[in-house]
Amino acid sequence: MDKGHYHRREILSLGATTLCANPLTSRLYAAVQEEHSKAHGAILMCGGGKLPDSILDRFCELSNSKNSTLVLIPSASPRSDGGDYSPWLELWKSRGWQEVAVVHAQDNRAAKDPKFGEKIDQAQAVWITGGDQSRLAERFNGTVLIERFNALLRRGGVLGGTSAGAAILSKNMIADGASEPAMSEGFGLVPKVIIDQHFTQKNRFDRLAKAVTMNKKLIGIGIDESTGIELRGSTALVIGLGRIHAYRDENQPVDWSSNQRIDPDQWPELFVTSWVDSKG
């Protein structure tokens, strides 16, 4: 059995269903495990809200912050269009980064410049802020920025995002909707996962369940505020103060709390990534 806990609202009997991976998902994990052993990049997907020191410090640790450059992408927030990046710059500079640079575009046309985002090529880490994930999709889908992210991760870099900055990492992305999800296209770095954020705080259980029902080959990952998942190779670790909630088609949802690891044998879809498996 998975080491996570069944979602409280869904439990009727522990014997009603099984979360053990079927032969298909087991083969999927086996197929990607060897490739992931060669890829040392990491992503840190966070659910929004105030991020605790355990998450911020871990991002800096993974990135060797005192000796490297962080690229900040604030475009999910309307504030970024006015050129005011101060809240994010102050946050990360206070964490001891050698340098913090900003990559931002006012529209998709500007982002389609082949030189757009070149600062990422010399950086060790990228952080995507919260806001509206549709703003990120509209500006950066179909641009060189996505391949720069993949190149960063292939060379061992770190990419982090919170709220909209985590949701955008899906390929099939929840763009909006209260209980009914409005789907759109995200960056696709974790192409077999639909990510939702502010999960318990905004009561998004039904929204994610319906999104997974609409996309039966994918799993759903709901991330509470002040919580994150560190995904690196064949390891996924929960960090922070809340819980991570996982959905697969008609199965009972499962959740995990801080310092728990997500079993790759049972949730292999989480470990399929664009920088390892370019087919997505």
ABEGO torsion letter per residue (X at the ends): XBABBBBAAABABAAABBABBBAAAAAAAAAAAAAAAABABBBBBBAEEBBBAAAAAAAAAAAGAAABBBBBBAAABAAAAAGBAAAAAAAAAAAGBABBBBBBBABAAAAABAABGAAAAABABBBBBBEBAAAAAAAABGBAAAAAAAAAAAAGBBBBBBEAAAAAABABBBABEBABBBBBBBAGABAABBBBBGAAAAGAAAAAAAAAAABAABBBBBBBBGBBBBBBEABBBBBEABBBBBBBEABBBBBBBBGBBBBAAABAAAABBAAABAAX
